[in-house]
Amino acid sequence: MTAYRAKKRLGQSFLTSAAVISKIVDLVDPKTDQKLVEIGPGRGALTLELAQRVDRLLAVEFDRDLVGYLGKLVREYDSVEIVNADFLTLIPDEYNLTEFSLIGNIPYNITTPVIDWCVKYRTRLNHVILMIQKELADRIGGKPGSKNWAPLSIFTQLYFDVARRFEVPPSAFHPRPKVYSAVIELSPRRETVAVDHARLERLVRASFRHRRKLLLNNLVPEPIPDPAISKEILGILGLPEKCRAEELTIEQFLELTNELSARNIL
């Protein structure tokens, strides 16, 4: 496997630091009766450690050139199943996954789709450990009023408690990426959110359409056709006319979504 070259088009950077591997495994806290899904096991640095400790590990690897190597690496462990597939197409029911934890080192270009997948299957997830680019970790953990508060922050924090665990330097990977990474933990919120997600998403994305514009201007003429109605609704909800989307909390976005839905605007 020493001749294998990481594929830039797949965003591959393989974790090599034993210290970082140990810290991630401690975060996962694998139990013998636990079911785990690993996204992009790569050369199996985490896979091998986890295989020794869990009842079942489903490792989903997109790169078919790595699948054979992974199979040989964990051949002694009946608990491991290597699947050559795009993780984003994974349907838990097809693998009898009713409750499981998720772990992965995620390339930049699929971080948002992976979060969307987690939202879709959140009721099955015990917890999620992801290593992602530091920039995206900043955004996912962003707070209202900050430059990092964005749709990704809102949709993640609506359904998960987000904890930033530690940063990972480029030296922990081969080949070395140009940026720092961070490990985050997502714990599903179990309370029910009283909102139509599709309508909320439409509103949030419209609100952030032009980040420097006022919320009022981003919402007119779509989804709100009349500026007067927009001003009225903001007033009812106690929002100033000159506020921007980045100033609104999740609760305020939920209230705004419900108000617009009640008026058949969304």
Backbone hydrogen bonds, N-H to C=O, Kabsch-Sander energy under -0.5 kcal/mol:
donor,donor_aa,acceptor,acceptor_aa,energy
4,Y,1,M,-1.5
8,K,6,A,-0.7
10,L,7,K,-1.2
11,G,8,K,-1.7
12,Q,7,K,-1.8
14,F,174,H,-2.6
16,T,172,A,-3.1
17,S,172,A,-1.5
18,A,16,T,-0.5
21,I,17,S,-2.4
22,S,18,A,-2.2
23,K,19,A,-1.9
24,I,20,V,-2.3
25,V,21,I,-2.4
26,D,22,S,-2.1
27,L,23,K,-1.6
28,V,24,I,-2.5
29,D,25,V,-2.0
34,Q,31,K,-1.7
36,L,56,R,-2.5
37,V,101,S,-2.2
38,E,58,L,-2.7
39,I,103,I,-2.9
40,G,38,E,-0.6
40,G,60,V,-2.7
44,G,41,P,-2.5
48,L,44,G,-2.3
49,E,45,A,-0.6
50,L,46,L,-2.6
51,A,47,T,-2.6
52,Q,48,L,-0.8
53,R,50,L,-2.1
54,V,50,L,-1.3
55,D,31,K,-0.6
55,D,34,Q,-1.0
56,R,34,Q,-1.7
57,L,79,S,-2.8
58,L,36,L,-2.8
59,A,57,L,-0.7
59,A,81,E,-2.6
60,V,38,E,-2.9
60,V,58,L,-0.6
61,E,59,A,-0.7
61,E,83,V,-2.6
64,R,62,F,-0.8
66,L,63,D,-1.8
67,V,63,D,-0.7
68,G,64,R,-0.7
70,L,66,L,-2.5
71,G,67,V,-2.5
72,K,68,G,-1.8
73,L,69,Y,-2.2
74,V,70,L,-2.0
75,R,72,K,-1.0
77,Y,74,V,-2.3
78,D,76,E,-0.7
80,V,77,Y,-1.3
81,E,57,L,-2.7
83,V,59,A,-3.0
83,V,81,E,-0.5
85,A,61,E,-0.8
85,A,83,V,-1.1
87,F,85,A,-0.7
89,T,86,D,-2.2
90,L,87,F,-2.3
94,E,91,I,-1.7
95,Y,92,P,-1.8
96,N,93,D,-1.3
97,L,92,P,-2.2
98,T,96,N,-0.9
100,F,124,R,-2.4
101,S,35,K,-2.3
102,L,127,H,-2.2
103,I,37,V,-2.4
104,G,129,I,-1.6
105,N,39,I,-0.9
106,I,104,G,-0.7
106,I,131,M,-2.7
110,I,107,P,-1.4
111,T,108,Y,-1.3
114,V,110,I,-2.2
115,I,111,T,-2.2
116,D,112,T,-2.4
117,W,113,P,-2.1
118,C,114,V,-2.3
119,V,115,I,-2.3
120,K,116,D,-2.2
121,Y,117,W,-2.0
122,R,119,V,-1.1
124,R,121,Y,-1.9
125,L,121,Y,-0.6
125,L,122,R,-0.8
126,N,100,F,-2.5
128,V,186,L,-2.2
129,I,102,L,-2.8
130,L,128,V,-0.5
130,L,184,I,-2.3
131,M,104,G,-2.7
132,I,130,L,-0.6
132,I,182,A,-2.5
134,K,180,Y,-2.5
136,L,133,Q,-0.7
137,A,133,Q,-2.0
138,D,134,K,-2.5
139,R,135,E,-1.5
140,I,136,L,-2.9
141,G,137,A,-2.0
142,G,139,R,-1.4
145,G,246,E,-3.6
146,S,143,K,-1.9
149,W,146,S,-1.1
150,A,148,N,-0.5
154,I,150,A,-2.2
155,F,151,P,-2.8
156,T,152,L,-1.7
157,Q,153,S,-2.8
158,L,154,I,-1.7
159,Y,155,F,-0.7
159,Y,156,T,-0.8
160,F,156,T,-1.8
161,D,187,S,-3.0
162,V,160,F,-0.5
163,A,185,E,-2.4
165,R,163,A,-0.6
165,R,183,V,-2.6
166,F,183,V,-1.1
168,V,181,S,-2.8
172,A,169,P,-1.9
173,F,170,P,-1.9
174,H,14,F,-2.2
181,S,168,V,-2.7
182,A,132,I,-2.8
183,V,166,F,-3.1
184,I,130,L,-2.8
184,I,182,A,-0.5
185,E,163,A,-3.0
186,L,128,V,-2.7
187,S,161,D,-2.3
187,S,185,E,-0.5
189,R,159,Y,-2.9
194,A,192,T,-0.6
195,V,193,V,-1.9
197,H,195,V,-0.7
200,L,196,D,-2.5
201,E,197,H,-2.9
202,R,198,A,-2.0
203,L,199,R,-2.3
204,V,200,L,-2.9
205,R,201,E,-2.5
206,A,202,R,-1.7
207,S,203,L,-2.5
208,F,204,V,-1.7
209,R,206,A,-1.3
213,K,210,H,-1.8
215,L,243,C,-2.8
216,L,241,E,-0.5
218,N,214,L,-1.8
219,L,215,L,-1.9
220,V,216,L,-0.6
224,I,219,L,-2.6
230,S,226,D,-1.9
231,K,227,P,-2.4
232,E,228,A,-2.1
233,I,229,I,-2.6
234,L,230,S,-2.3
235,G,231,K,-2.1
236,I,232,E,-2.3
237,L,233,I,-1.9
238,G,235,G,-1.2
239,L,234,L,-3.2
243,C,240,P,-1.6
247,E,244,R,-2.0
248,L,245,A,-1.5
253,F,249,T,-2.0
254,L,250,I,-2.4
255,E,251,E,-2.3
256,L,252,Q,-2.4
257,T,253,F,-2.4
258,N,254,L,-2.5
259,E,255,E,-2.2
260,L,256,L,-2.4
261,S,257,T,-2.5
262,A,258,N,-2.2
263,R,259,E,-1.0
264,N,261,S,-1.8
265,I,260,L,-2.9
266,L,260,L,-0.8
